[in-house]
Amino acid sequence: MSDYIFYPGCSMESSAKAYYHSVMSVCKSLDVRLNEIDDWNCCGATEYLSLDRMPA
Amino acid sequence: MTSTQVSSPPSLLQEVARRTPGESHVDMCIQCGTCGGSCPSGAAMDHTPRAIFAMMRAGMKDEVLKSNTPWMCVSCYYCTVRCPQEIHITDVMYTLKNMALEAGLVQNRTASDFSKTFISYVENYGRSFEIGLAGIHNLTHVKLAARLPNMAPMAIGMLTKKGMSPMPPKRIKGMNDLRKILKRAKELEAA
């Protein structure tokens, strides 16, 4: 069993939920444990870059 | 009459290079057109990325900043990957968007408003909220007559097929810390 830190991102709990389920089942089969970062925040995607570079 | 040495203001190309992080190679364009030919949004742009580089070199600041080109960019980075001169084209597009907003030259605010709505969710909850984003964006940017027929199937799909929750995300616990980071970043930018 190997451990990885896991950052899902906003889409993965919403529009890309299917990817979340795939990742989870693949990792289960591969005996990989994903440890989700506690209380993570949005990565800003490309929307921050478009308006204002510094916060991104 | 004696001639005086006047330092000329930085050219548009220099200004874009200064504002783009890292070594953007913005002055290295050979006008091969690989960027425009690779761009999935090329057909929707007023000018292809290649033309934008020629216009920047020609100092056509207003035309460049009024162009919809950077706003049509979907950040796929295909142009950047394929550019033989290794110009950071996508990063230059972000710079042009920042400059166009600053100069008040954005002609169509659909894309910049989308970014603003996205950011308002992040700054309130710490995470993005896609159904809210799609909803607000459609209400403010889709014509009333087209709204229901266009929106209803999409909204139903989001809720049923995709299983997206219509509830806003729970505010993250570290929201105060995130606000501090963002505040500090904005101070640094203003400095």
gemmi code that builds the backbone of each chain (N, CA, C; Angstrom):
import gemmi

chains = {
    "A": [
        ("MET", (0.859, -1.218, 0.000), (0.000, 0.000, 0.000), (0.878, 1.245, 0.000)),
        ("SER", (0.741, 2.088, -1.025), (1.506, 3.338, -1.006), (0.558, 4.509, -0.793)),
        ("ASP", (1.097, 5.544, -0.179), (0.285, 6.707, 0.190), (0.615, 7.904, -0.689)),
        ("TYR", (-0.405, 8.598, -1.122), (-0.210, 9.833, -1.868), (-1.081, 10.927, -1.279)),
        ("ILE", (-0.551, 12.157, -1.338), (-1.389, 13.299, -0.965), (-2.268, 13.623, -2.165)),
        ("PHE", (-3.503, 13.940, -1.917), (-4.480, 14.097, -2.997), (-5.168, 15.452, -2.923)),
        ("TYR", (-5.058, 16.196, -4.051), (-5.776, 17.465, -4.170), (-6.804, 17.308, -5.282)),
        ("PRO", (-8.095, 17.172, -4.962), (-9.069, 16.924, -6.021), (-9.390, 18.153, -6.874)),
        ("GLY", (-9.648, 19.288, -6.270), (-10.039, 20.486, -7.014), (-11.544, 20.587, -7.128)),
        ("CYS", (-12.012, 21.817, -7.362), (-13.456, 22.099, -7.313), (-14.252, 21.270, -8.318)),
        ("SER", (-13.753, 21.142, -9.548), (-14.539, 20.445, -10.575), (-14.755, 18.996, -10.208)),
        ("MET", (-13.774, 18.422, -9.533), (-13.866, 16.999, -9.229), (-14.972, 16.679, -8.240)),
        ("GLU", (-15.436, 17.695, -7.512), (-16.570, 17.401, -6.641), (-17.870, 17.897, -7.272)),
        ("SER", (-17.770, 18.335, -8.536), (-18.971, 18.851, -9.185), (-19.098, 18.286, -10.608)),
        ("SER", (-18.741, 19.075, -11.629), (-18.971, 18.634, -13.011), (-18.119, 17.429, -13.398)),
        ("ALA", (-16.977, 17.254, -12.739), (-16.091, 16.143, -13.103), (-16.127, 15.021, -12.071)),
        ("LYS", (-17.289, 14.888, -11.427), (-17.428, 13.877, -10.378), (-17.091, 12.477, -10.889)),
        ("ALA", (-17.382, 12.241, -12.184), (-17.097, 10.919, -12.760), (-15.611, 10.587, -12.649)),
        ("TYR", (-14.763, 11.604, -12.848), (-13.320, 11.376, -12.738), (-12.940, 10.997, -11.307)),
        ("TYR", (-13.631, 11.607, -10.366), (-13.352, 11.310, -8.959), (-13.600, 9.820, -8.702)),
        ("HIS", (-14.747, 9.340, -9.201), (-15.070, 7.934, -8.976), (-14.068, 7.017, -9.692)),
        ("SER", (-13.646, 7.404, -10.928), (-12.659, 6.573, -11.641), (-11.346, 6.518, -10.875)),
        ("VAL", (-10.862, 7.715, -10.462), (-9.586, 7.768, -9.751), (-9.638, 6.890, -8.511)),
        ("MET", (-10.750, 7.000, -7.795), (-10.867, 6.246, -6.552), (-10.848, 4.741, -6.813)),
        ("SER", (-11.581, 4.292, -7.849), (-11.629, 2.850, -8.051), (-10.312, 2.338, -8.638)),
        ("VAL", (-9.660, 3.141, -9.518), (-8.357, 2.722, -10.056), (-7.348, 2.600, -8.921)),
        ("CYS", (-7.319, 3.624, -8.061), (-6.336, 3.618, -6.975), (-6.598, 2.474, -5.998)),
        ("LYS", (-7.844, 2.147, -5.839), (-8.169, 1.031, -4.947), (-7.592, -0.264, -5.516)),
        ("SER", (-7.784, -0.444, -6.839), (-7.254, -1.651, -7.478), (-5.734, -1.693, -7.423)),
        ("LEU", (-5.104, -0.531, -7.521), (-3.638, -0.472, -7.522), (-3.057, -0.451, -6.108)),
        ("ASP", (-3.928, -0.531, -5.137), (-3.472, -0.502, -3.747), (-2.782, 0.814, -3.408)),
        ("VAL", (-3.315, 1.894, -3.950), (-2.776, 3.227, -3.667), (-3.754, 3.937, -2.749)),
        ("ARG", (-3.242, 4.488, -1.659), (-4.129, 5.212, -0.760), (-3.977, 6.707, -1.013)),
        ("LEU", (-5.101, 7.386, -1.277), (-5.074, 8.829, -1.519), (-5.512, 9.556, -0.257)),
        ("ASN", (-4.657, 10.446, 0.227), (-4.996, 11.218, 1.415), (-5.340, 12.635, 1.010)),
        ("GLU", (-6.617, 12.949, 1.051), (-7.059, 14.266, 0.604), (-6.557, 15.357, 1.543)),
        ("ILE", (-6.005, 16.414, 0.953), (-5.525, 17.549, 1.744), (-6.692, 18.118, 2.542)),
        ("ASP", (-6.446, 18.379, 3.799), (-7.514, 18.872, 4.661), (-7.881, 20.316, 4.296)),
        ("ASP", (-9.169, 20.576, 4.128), (-9.682, 21.938, 3.955), (-9.006, 22.696, 2.807)),
        ("TRP", (-8.817, 22.027, 1.683), (-8.151, 22.682, 0.547), (-9.017, 23.797, -0.031)),
        ("ASN", (-8.368, 24.738, -0.727), (-9.125, 25.798, -1.409), (-8.954, 25.689, -2.923)),
        ("CYS", (-9.742, 26.472, -3.644), (-9.715, 26.488, -5.107), (-8.330, 26.874, -5.610)),
        ("CYS", (-7.905, 26.254, -6.726), (-6.587, 26.576, -7.286), (-6.639, 27.880, -8.081)),
        ("GLY", (-7.847, 28.414, -8.316), (-7.969, 29.667, -9.060), (-8.182, 29.451, -10.544)),
        ("ALA", (-7.901, 28.225, -11.006), (-8.039, 27.875, -12.427), (-7.386, 28.953, -13.296)),
        ("THR", (-7.978, 29.248, -14.437), (-7.386, 30.294, -15.286), (-8.115, 31.614, -15.082)),
        ("GLU", (-9.140, 31.597, -14.211), (-9.963, 32.800, -14.091), (-9.229, 33.926, -13.355)),
        ("TYR", (-8.424, 33.541, -12.364), (-7.625, 34.562, -11.686), (-6.614, 35.176, -12.634)),
        ("LEU", (-5.933, 34.301, -13.401), (-4.913, 34.793, -14.332), (-5.483, 35.818, -15.298)),
        ("SER", (-6.764, 35.626, -15.650), (-7.357, 36.493, -16.655), (-7.583, 37.903, -16.141)),
        ("LEU", (-7.812, 38.031, -14.843), (-8.171, 39.345, -14.315), (-6.992, 40.011, -13.635)),
        ("ASP", (-6.239, 39.238, -12.909), (-5.346, 39.792, -11.937), (-4.265, 38.741, -11.693)),
        ("ARG", (-3.034, 39.023, -12.080), (-2.037, 37.955, -12.059), (-1.587, 37.581, -10.644)),
        ("MET", (-1.456, 38.580, -9.761), (-0.797, 38.335, -8.478), (-1.524, 37.319, -7.575)),
        ("PRO", (-2.848, 37.445, -7.377), (-3.490, 36.453, -6.514), (-3.373, 35.035, -7.075)),
        ("ALA", (-3.278, 34.926, -8.391), (-3.147, 33.595, -8.997), (-1.814, 32.988, -8.601)),
    ],
    "B": [
        ("MET", (19.527, 74.738, -32.658), (18.749, 73.983, -31.683), (19.488, 72.696, -31.302)),
        ("THR", (19.601, 72.512, -30.014), (20.328, 71.316, -29.580), (19.363, 70.159, -29.397)),
        ("SER", (19.838, 69.024, -29.782), (18.977, 67.851, -29.618), (19.146, 67.312, -28.205)),
        ("THR", (18.052, 66.964, -27.592), (18.118, 66.417, -26.235), (17.792, 64.932, -26.277)),
        ("GLN", (18.454, 64.233, -25.362), (18.231, 62.787, -25.293), (16.933, 62.532, -24.533)),
        ("VAL", (15.959, 62.000, -25.218), (14.712, 61.654, -24.512), (14.587, 60.132, -24.502)),
        ("SER", (14.256, 59.633, -23.328), (14.064, 58.178, -23.308), (12.650, 57.884, -23.795)),
        ("SER", (12.574, 57.075, -24.812), (11.258, 56.796, -25.377), (10.492, 55.852, -24.458)),
        ("PRO", (9.168, 55.973, -24.440), (8.390, 55.065, -23.597), (8.565, 53.629, -24.098)),
        ("PRO", (8.405, 52.658, -23.202), (8.615, 51.281, -23.640), (7.633, 50.903, -24.743)),
        ("SER", (8.100, 50.139, -25.686), (7.225, 49.705, -26.775), (6.189, 48.732, -26.207)),
        ("LEU", (5.151, 48.520, -26.998), (4.100, 47.585, -26.568), (4.697, 46.208, -26.287)),
        ("LEU", (5.613, 45.787, -27.166), (6.242, 44.474, -26.997), (7.011, 44.398, -25.679)),
        ("GLN", (7.730, 45.498, -25.361), (8.497, 45.525, -24.109), (7.563, 45.483, -22.903)),
        ("GLU", (6.460, 46.217, -23.007), (5.521, 46.258, -21.887), (4.912, 44.868, -21.644)),
        ("VAL", (4.550, 44.200, -22.723), (3.980, 42.857, -22.592), (5.025, 41.908, -22.009)),
        ("ALA", (6.267, 42.016, -22.461), (7.334, 41.145, -21.954), (7.554, 41.379, -20.466)),
        ("ARG", (7.538, 42.663, -20.060), (7.770, 42.994, -18.660), (6.677, 42.414, -17.774)),
        ("ARG", (5.444, 42.430, -18.283), (4.325, 42.002, -17.451), (4.056, 40.507, -17.496)),
        ("THR", (4.760, 39.791, -18.366), (4.561, 38.343, -18.454), (5.652, 37.651, -17.642)),
        ("PRO", (5.263, 36.763, -16.716), (6.277, 36.143, -15.860), (7.282, 35.313, -16.660)),
        ("GLY", (8.505, 35.287, -16.174), (9.545, 34.460, -16.783), (10.017, 34.990, -18.131)),
        ("GLU", (10.685, 34.137, -18.867), (11.235, 34.509, -20.177), (10.209, 34.142, -21.232)),
        ("SER", (9.356, 35.110, -21.613), (8.230, 34.774, -22.480), (8.607, 34.701, -23.961)),
        ("HIS", (9.790, 35.199, -24.331), (10.256, 35.200, -25.734), (9.276, 35.914, -26.656)),
        ("VAL", (8.591, 36.914, -26.128), (7.518, 37.548, -26.901), (8.054, 38.246, -28.163)),
        ("ASP", (9.341, 38.603, -28.151), (9.918, 39.298, -29.325), (10.522, 38.334, -30.347)),
        ("MET", (10.311, 37.026, -30.147), (10.989, 36.044, -30.987), (10.119, 35.505, -32.130)),
        ("CYS", (8.892, 36.017, -32.252), (7.947, 35.453, -33.227), (8.486, 35.561, -34.654)),
        ("ILE", (8.406, 34.452, -35.408), (8.838, 34.449, -36.813), (7.635, 34.400, -37.752)),
        ("GLN", (6.429, 34.611, -37.212), (5.222, 34.682, -38.023), (4.963, 33.413, -38.835)),
        ("CYS", (5.244, 32.268, -38.247), (5.033, 31.017, -38.994), (3.565, 30.624, -39.005)),
        ("GLY", (2.803, 31.096, -38.011), (1.368, 30.818, -37.984), (0.990, 29.480, -37.374)),
        ("THR", (1.956, 28.779, -36.800), (1.630, 27.491, -36.162), (0.621, 27.679, -35.034)),
        ("CYS", (0.748, 28.793, -34.305), (-0.170, 29.055, -33.193), (-1.611, 29.142, -33.674)),
        ("GLY", (-1.833, 29.992, -34.694), (-3.188, 30.171, -35.191), (-3.745, 28.891, -35.782)),
        ("GLY", (-2.872, 28.154, -36.487), (-3.296, 26.901, -37.102), (-3.626, 25.832, -36.083)),
        ("SER", (-3.056, 25.956, -34.884), (-3.288, 24.957, -33.843), (-4.454, 25.317, -32.945)),
        ("CYS", (-4.903, 26.569, -33.005), (-5.825, 27.087, -31.991), (-7.247, 26.582, -32.199)),
        ("PRO", (-7.820, 25.908, -31.180), (-9.190, 25.421, -31.321), (-10.219, 26.549, -31.376)),
        ("SER", (-9.845, 27.746, -30.866), (-10.791, 28.867, -30.900), (-10.456, 29.849, -32.012)),
        ("GLY", (-9.482, 29.514, -32.836), (-9.023, 30.446, -33.879), (-10.159, 31.063, -34.685)),
        ("ALA", (-11.138, 30.236, -35.060), (-12.216, 30.720, -35.929), (-13.060, 31.791, -35.246)),
        ("ALA", (-13.072, 31.813, -33.922), (-13.903, 32.773, -33.187), (-13.148, 34.070, -32.892)),
        ("MET", (-11.864, 34.111, -33.241), (-11.048, 35.270, -32.876), (-11.063, 36.337, -33.972)),
        ("ASP", (-10.993, 37.623, -33.565), (-10.871, 38.706, -34.549), (-9.559, 38.568, -35.309)),
        ("HIS", (-8.504, 38.241, -34.562), (-7.175, 38.092, -35.150), (-6.582, 36.808, -34.587)),
        ("THR", (-5.885, 36.055, -35.421), (-5.235, 34.846, -34.905), (-4.090, 35.275, -33.988)),
        ("PRO", (-3.613, 34.364, -33.141), (-2.477, 34.736, -32.281), (-1.283, 35.260, -33.115)),
        ("ARG", (-1.034, 34.645, -34.269), (0.071, 35.123, -35.119), (-0.116, 36.600, -35.462)),
        ("ALA", (-1.341, 36.964, -35.869), (-1.609, 38.358, -36.231), (-1.419, 39.265, -35.019)),
        ("ILE", (-1.831, 38.788, -33.837), (-1.671, 39.590, -32.615), (-0.187, 39.892, -32.375)),
        ("PHE", (0.676, 38.902, -32.616), (2.113, 39.141, -32.412), (2.635, 40.178, -33.407)),
        ("ALA", (2.155, 40.128, -34.658), (2.566, 41.130, -35.653), (2.066, 42.511, -35.242)),
        ("MET", (0.832, 42.570, -34.736), (0.239, 43.848, -34.326), (0.961, 44.422, -33.109)),
        ("MET", (1.368, 43.532, -32.188), (2.105, 44.015, -31.011), (3.426, 44.620, -31.453)),
        ("ARG", (4.076, 43.946, -32.390), (5.364, 44.445, -32.888), (5.173, 45.797, -33.581)),
        ("ALA", (4.039, 45.969, -34.231), (3.761, 47.220, -34.938), (3.268, 48.309, -33.984)),
        ("GLY", (3.146, 47.972, -32.692), (2.725, 48.971, -31.712), (1.251, 49.328, -31.780)),
        ("MET", (0.433, 48.442, -32.332), (-1.006, 48.740, -32.467), (-1.720, 48.430, -31.161)),
        ("LYS", (-1.417, 49.231, -30.123), (-1.878, 48.910, -28.772), (-3.404, 48.818, -28.667)),
        ("ASP", (-4.095, 49.848, -29.160), (-5.557, 49.852, -29.031), (-6.193, 48.661, -29.733)),
        ("GLU", (-5.740, 48.396, -30.954), (-6.322, 47.280, -31.722), (-6.072, 45.958, -31.012)),
        ("VAL", (-4.870, 45.806, -30.450), (-4.542, 44.554, -29.760), (-5.416, 44.398, -28.517)),
        ("LEU", (-5.525, 45.476, -27.730), (-6.256, 45.371, -26.464), (-7.775, 45.331, -26.670)),
        ("LYS", (-8.245, 45.809, -27.829), (-9.684, 45.730, -28.110), (-10.072, 44.381, -28.694)),
        ("SER", (-9.091, 43.624, -29.122), (-9.359, 42.356, -29.802), (-9.970, 41.324, -28.854)),
        ("ASN", (-10.805, 40.464, -29.412), (-11.396, 39.406, -28.565), (-10.449, 38.217, -28.462)),
        ("THR", (-9.323, 38.259, -29.161), (-8.428, 37.091, -29.229), (-8.079, 36.497, -27.866)),
        ("PRO", (-7.529, 37.299, -26.924), (-7.185, 36.652, -25.648), (-8.398, 36.113, -24.909)),
        ("TRP", (-9.559, 36.745, -25.095), (-10.765, 36.308, -24.372), (-11.348, 35.032, -24.947)),
        ("MET", (-11.002, 34.703, -26.176), (-11.462, 33.448, -26.774), (-10.512, 32.298, -26.443)),
        ("CYS", (-9.333, 32.634, -25.920), (-8.335, 31.612, -25.578), (-8.903, 30.708, -24.487)),
        ("VAL", (-8.807, 29.384, -24.702), (-9.330, 28.448, -23.704), (-8.220, 27.852, -22.840)),
        ("SER", (-7.019, 28.438, -22.927), (-5.889, 27.989, -22.100), (-5.548, 26.517, -22.306)),
        ("CYS", (-5.597, 26.032, -23.546), (-5.227, 24.631, -23.787), (-3.721, 24.481, -23.935)),
        ("TYR", (-3.030, 25.596, -24.177), (-1.558, 25.611, -24.293), (-1.021, 24.877, -25.525)),
        ("TYR", (-1.902, 24.534, -26.479), (-1.423, 23.821, -27.664), (-0.467, 24.710, -28.473)),
        ("CYS", (-0.797, 26.006, -28.619), (0.085, 26.934, -29.344), (1.451, 27.010, -28.675)),
        ("THR", (1.435, 27.091, -27.344), (2.683, 27.219, -26.590), (3.553, 25.970, -26.785)),
        ("VAL", (2.909, 24.809, -26.764), (3.643, 23.553, -26.942), (4.252, 23.481, -28.343)),
        ("ARG", (3.519, 23.981, -29.349), (3.967, 23.814, -30.730), (4.840, 24.940, -31.250)),
        ("CYS", (4.898, 26.067, -30.555), (5.640, 27.232, -31.063), (7.128, 26.898, -31.234)),
        ("PRO", (7.670, 27.024, -32.470), (9.084, 26.686, -32.676), (10.031, 27.647, -31.955)),
        ("GLN", (9.521, 28.826, -31.607), (10.352, 29.820, -30.924), (10.157, 29.775, -29.399)),
        ("GLU", (9.376, 28.825, -28.958), (9.119, 28.662, -27.529), (8.575, 29.930, -26.855)),
        ("ILE", (7.703, 30.618, -27.569), (7.038, 31.789, -26.991), (5.919, 31.293, -26.070)),
        ("HIS", (5.809, 31.910, -24.904), (4.766, 31.506, -23.953), (3.453, 32.189, -24.336)),
        ("ILE", (2.873, 31.728, -25.431), (1.738, 32.433, -26.043), (0.547, 32.536, -25.091)),
        ("THR", (0.213, 31.435, -24.426), (-0.943, 31.455, -23.520), (-0.718, 32.474, -22.397)),
        ("ASP", (0.510, 32.517, -21.861), (0.808, 33.485, -20.794), (0.682, 34.916, -21.309)),
        ("VAL", (1.084, 35.127, -22.581), (0.947, 36.455, -23.174), (-0.536, 36.831, -23.274)),
        ("MET", (-1.387, 35.838, -23.565), (-2.831, 36.108, -23.645), (-3.371, 36.605, -22.291)),
        ("TYR", (-2.887, 35.994, -21.182), (-3.311, 36.471, -19.856), (-2.869, 37.920, -19.661)),
        ("THR", (-1.624, 38.215, -20.065), (-1.119, 39.587, -19.928), (-1.997, 40.562, -20.703)),
        ("LEU", (-2.365, 40.177, -21.929), (-3.189, 41.074, -22.750), (-4.561, 41.292, -22.115)),
        ("LYS", (-5.101, 40.240, -21.483), (-6.397, 40.403, -20.812), (-6.264, 41.390, -19.654)),
        ("ASN", (-5.226, 41.208, -18.841), (-4.995, 42.123, -17.706), (-4.870, 43.557, -18.216)),
        ("MET", (-4.092, 43.746, -19.292), (-3.857, 45.102, -19.813), (-5.127, 45.703, -20.406)),
        ("ALA", (-5.923, 44.867, -21.088), (-7.159, 45.369, -21.705), (-8.149, 45.820, -20.633)),
        ("LEU", (-8.228, 45.057, -19.534), (-9.130, 45.437, -18.443), (-8.669, 46.754, -17.829)),
        ("GLU", (-7.358, 46.853, -17.581), (-6.802, 48.079, -16.996), (-7.072, 49.290, -17.863)),
        ("ALA", (-6.927, 49.092, -19.178), (-7.102, 50.209, -20.107), (-8.574, 50.466, -20.426)),
        ("GLY", (-9.452, 49.610, -19.900), (-10.887, 49.770, -20.171), (-11.224, 49.580, -21.638)),
        ("LEU", (-10.488, 48.706, -22.318), (-10.702, 48.529, -23.757), (-11.416, 47.222, -24.113)),
        ("VAL", (-11.873, 46.494, -23.084), (-12.543, 45.220, -23.366), (-13.881, 45.514, -24.052)),
        ("GLN", (-14.088, 44.948, -25.238), (-15.268, 45.263, -26.036), (-16.480, 44.430, -25.636)),
        ("ASN", (-16.235, 43.180, -25.292), (-17.336, 42.300, -24.920), (-16.978, 41.684, -23.571)),
        ("ARG", (-17.808, 41.975, -22.584), (-17.441, 41.604, -21.214), (-17.880, 40.192, -20.821)),
        ("THR", (-18.413, 39.431, -21.766), (-18.915, 38.094, -21.417), (-17.848, 37.261, -20.703)),
        ("ALA", (-16.650, 37.197, -21.289), (-15.602, 36.334, -20.716), (-15.055, 36.906, -19.418)),
        ("SER", (-14.855, 38.237, -19.365), (-14.279, 38.806, -18.148), (-15.292, 38.751, -17.008)),
        ("ASP", (-16.586, 38.887, -17.324), (-17.608, 38.757, -16.281), (-17.666, 37.326, -15.744)),
        ("PHE", (-17.462, 36.370, -16.643), (-17.433, 34.962, -16.214), (-16.326, 34.767, -15.181)),
        ("SER", (-15.146, 35.310, -15.488), (-14.017, 35.193, -14.553), (-14.341, 35.873, -13.234)),
        ("LYS", (-15.000, 37.040, -13.311), (-15.325, 37.776, -12.080), (-16.306, 36.990, -11.218)),
        ("THR", (-17.322, 36.381, -11.855), (-18.293, 35.601, -11.089), (-17.605, 34.403, -10.444)),
        ("PHE", (-16.738, 33.744, -11.214), (-15.982, 32.599, -10.693), (-15.214, 33.011, -9.442)),
        ("ILE", (-14.493, 34.122, -9.558), (-13.648, 34.582, -8.457), (-14.484, 34.979, -7.243)),
        ("SER", (-15.674, 35.551, -7.482), (-16.491, 35.960, -6.342), (-16.898, 34.736, -5.518)),
        ("TYR", (-17.143, 33.600, -6.187), (-17.444, 32.382, -5.421), (-16.232, 31.924, -4.627)),
        ("VAL", (-15.055, 31.961, -5.275), (-13.838, 31.507, -4.585), (-13.564, 32.405, -3.373)),
        ("GLU", (-13.782, 33.710, -3.541), (-13.462, 34.623, -2.441), (-14.508, 34.584, -1.330)),
        ("ASN", (-15.663, 33.968, -1.608), (-16.678, 33.830, -0.570), (-16.675, 32.466, 0.105)),
        ("TYR", (-16.402, 31.431, -0.693), (-16.507, 30.069, -0.159), (-15.167, 29.357, -0.081)),
        ("GLY", (-14.168, 29.859, -0.829), (-12.883, 29.178, -0.897), (-12.833, 28.157, -2.027)),
        ("ARG", (-14.009, 27.875, -2.595), (-14.062, 26.957, -3.727), (-15.028, 27.488, -4.772)),
        ("SER", (-14.903, 26.940, -5.977), (-15.794, 27.354, -7.050), (-17.147, 26.654, -6.889)),
        ("PHE", (-18.192, 27.257, -7.450), (-19.536, 26.682, -7.369), (-20.108, 26.707, -8.773)),
        ("GLU", (-20.022, 25.558, -9.447), (-20.264, 25.548, -10.890), (-21.710, 25.808, -11.291)),
        ("ILE", (-22.654, 25.259, -10.551), (-24.060, 25.489, -10.931), (-24.412, 26.956, -10.742)),
        ("GLY", (-23.936, 27.551, -9.646), (-24.179, 28.969, -9.408), (-23.533, 29.824, -10.485)),
        ("LEU", (-22.318, 29.442, -10.855), (-21.588, 30.180, -11.884), (-22.326, 30.127, -13.217)),
        ("ALA", (-22.747, 28.909, -13.595), (-23.466, 28.744, -14.858), (-24.778, 29.519, -14.818)),
        ("GLY", (-25.463, 29.456, -13.683), (-26.756, 30.128, -13.546), (-26.622, 31.633, -13.672)),
        ("ILE", (-25.736, 32.206, -12.879), (-25.575, 33.662, -12.905), (-25.108, 34.119, -14.281)),
        ("HIS", (-24.181, 33.359, -14.853), (-23.655, 33.765, -16.157), (-24.756, 33.752, -17.212)),
        ("ASN", (-25.588, 32.736, -17.198), (-26.680, 32.675, -18.169), (-27.700, 33.778, -17.944)),
        ("LEU", (-28.025, 34.042, -16.673), (-29.020, 35.084, -16.391), (-28.533, 36.452, -16.833)),
        ("THR", (-27.228, 36.691, -16.736), (-26.729, 38.027, -17.059), (-26.265, 38.158, -18.503)),
        ("HIS", (-25.994, 37.038, -19.179), (-25.403, 37.165, -20.512), (-26.143, 36.464, -21.642)),
        ("VAL", (-27.222, 35.756, -21.323), (-27.976, 35.114, -22.402), (-29.285, 35.878, -22.563)),
        ("LYS", (-29.632, 36.149, -23.815), (-30.854, 36.919, -24.062), (-32.075, 36.165, -23.523)),
        ("LEU", (-33.023, 36.941, -23.008), (-34.191, 36.377, -22.341), (-34.877, 35.300, -23.181)),
        ("ALA", (-35.081, 35.580, -24.478), (-35.819, 34.639, -25.320), (-35.083, 33.309, -25.465)),
        ("ALA", (-33.739, 33.375, -25.420), (-32.960, 32.151, -25.623), (-32.707, 31.434, -24.311)),
        ("ARG", (-33.024, 32.120, -23.225), (-32.590, 31.625, -21.923), (-33.192, 30.260, -21.566)),
        ("LEU", (-34.524, 30.196, -21.603), (-35.157, 28.964, -21.145), (-34.846, 27.772, -22.047)),
        ("PRO", (-35.066, 27.912, -23.388), (-34.773, 26.750, -24.239), (-33.306, 26.327, -24.179)),
        ("ASN", (-32.390, 27.283, -24.009), (-30.974, 26.911, -23.958), (-30.573, 26.367, -22.605)),
        ("MET", (-31.114, 27.003, -21.589), (-30.619, 26.715, -20.252), (-31.237, 25.471, -19.643)),
        ("ALA", (-32.537, 25.290, -19.887), (-33.241, 24.216, -19.189), (-32.611, 22.836, -19.413)),
        ("PRO", (-32.333, 22.444, -20.686), (-31.739, 21.107, -20.849), (-30.379, 20.993, -20.175)),
        ("MET", (-29.603, 22.098, -20.231), (-28.282, 22.057, -19.615), (-28.401, 21.908, -18.096)),
        ("ALA", (-29.313, 22.699, -17.515), (-29.471, 22.659, -16.060), (-29.951, 21.281, -15.612)),
        ("ILE", (-30.885, 20.728, -16.378), (-31.400, 19.401, -16.008), (-30.288, 18.360, -16.108)),
        ("GLY", (-29.480, 18.470, -17.154), (-28.352, 17.549, -17.332), (-27.358, 17.646, -16.192)),
        ("MET", (-27.094, 18.893, -15.773), (-26.135, 19.085, -14.682), (-26.625, 18.412, -13.403)),
        ("LEU", (-27.938, 18.513, -13.177), (-28.483, 17.976, -11.928), (-28.667, 16.462, -11.989)),
        ("THR", (-29.057, 15.945, -13.178), (-29.354, 14.512, -13.244), (-28.152, 13.701, -13.724)),
        ("LYS", (-27.736, 13.923, -14.989), (-26.650, 13.093, -15.547), (-25.358, 13.281, -14.780)),
        ("LYS", (-25.009, 14.535, -14.504), (-23.729, 14.794, -13.852), (-23.816, 14.673, -12.333)),
        ("GLY", (-25.009, 14.694, -11.820), (-25.168, 14.568, -10.372), (-24.575, 15.723, -9.598)),
        ("MET", (-24.598, 16.922, -10.209), (-24.025, 18.076, -9.517), (-25.006, 18.601, -8.481)),
        ("SER", (-24.467, 19.039, -7.353), (-25.338, 19.518, -6.289), (-25.718, 20.977, -6.521)),
        ("PRO", (-27.016, 21.286, -6.382), (-27.426, 22.679, -6.532), (-27.117, 23.522, -5.302)),
        ("MET", (-26.607, 22.871, -4.247), (-26.285, 23.633, -3.038), (-24.909, 24.262, -3.155)),
        ("PRO", (-24.765, 25.502, -2.682), (-23.442, 26.111, -2.720), (-22.460, 25.310, -1.868)),
        ("PRO", (-21.169, 25.381, -2.172), (-20.203, 24.611, -1.389), (-20.167, 25.131, 0.037)),
        ("LYS", (-19.793, 24.253, 0.961), (-19.590, 24.709, 2.337), (-18.372, 25.600, 2.352)),
        ("ARG", (-18.455, 26.674, 3.081), (-17.290, 27.565, 3.167), (-16.127, 26.796, 3.797)),
        ("ILE", (-14.933, 26.914, 3.212), (-13.804, 26.172, 3.786), (-13.459, 26.758, 5.158)),
        ("LYS", (-12.854, 25.918, 6.000), (-12.558, 26.368, 7.370), (-11.513, 27.485, 7.375)),
        ("GLY", (-10.563, 27.373, 6.439), (-9.462, 28.343, 6.422), (-9.769, 29.603, 5.632)),
        ("MET", (-11.057, 29.968, 5.526), (-11.432, 31.123, 4.700), (-10.716, 32.410, 5.130)),
        ("ASN", (-10.578, 32.586, 6.447), (-9.911, 33.807, 6.915), (-8.456, 33.850, 6.465)),
        ("ASP", (-7.792, 32.682, 6.485), (-6.399, 32.619, 6.043), (-6.306, 32.871, 4.537)),
        ("LEU", (-7.255, 32.286, 3.794), (-7.255, 32.506, 2.344), (-7.447, 33.991, 2.040)),
        ("ARG", (-8.359, 34.638, 2.787), (-8.578, 36.074, 2.583), (-7.302, 36.858, 2.839)),
        ("LYS", (-6.561, 36.451, 3.885), (-5.299, 37.149, 4.209), (-4.294, 37.004, 3.064)),
        ("ILE", (-4.225, 35.774, 2.520), (-3.283, 35.533, 1.414), (-3.656, 36.415, 0.217)),
        ("LEU", (-4.957, 36.438, -0.113), (-5.405, 37.222, -1.263), (-5.170, 38.712, -1.049)),
        ("LYS", (-5.397, 39.169, 0.204), (-5.211, 40.576, 0.525), (-3.739, 40.955, 0.336)),
        ("ARG", (-2.864, 40.079, 0.838), (-1.428, 40.319, 0.736), (-0.990, 40.344, -0.744)),
        ("ALA", (-1.556, 39.418, -1.532), (-1.206, 39.369, -2.957), (-1.610, 40.663, -3.648)),
        ("LYS", (-2.791, 41.171, -3.275), (-3.255, 42.409, -3.904), (-2.397, 43.603, -3.493)),
        ("GLU", (-1.930, 43.586, -2.226), (-1.021, 44.657, -1.788), (0.285, 44.605, -2.576)),
        ("LEU", (0.792, 43.379, -2.751), (2.045, 43.220, -3.492), (1.884, 43.715, -4.929)),
        ("GLU", (0.731, 43.424, -5.512), (0.504, 43.837, -6.889), (0.446, 45.359, -6.999)),
        ("ALA", (-0.194, 45.979, -6.005), (-0.337, 47.441, -6.049), (1.008, 48.134, -5.829)),
        ("ALA", (1.914, 47.440, -5.095), (3.203, 48.052, -4.763), (4.079, 48.265, -6.002)),
    ],
}
model = gemmi.Model(1)
for chain_id, residues in chains.items():
    chain = gemmi.Chain(chain_id)
    for i, (resn, *xyz) in enumerate(residues, 1):
        res = gemmi.Residue()
        res.name, res.seqid = resn, gemmi.SeqId(i, " ")
        for name, pos in zip(("N", "CA", "C"), xyz):
            atom = gemmi.Atom()
            atom.name, atom.element = name, gemmi.Element(name[0])
            atom.pos, atom.b_iso = gemmi.Position(*pos), 0.0
            res.add_atom(atom)
        chain.add_residue(res)
    model.add_chain(chain)
structure = gemmi.Structure()
structure.add_model(model)
structure.setup_entities()
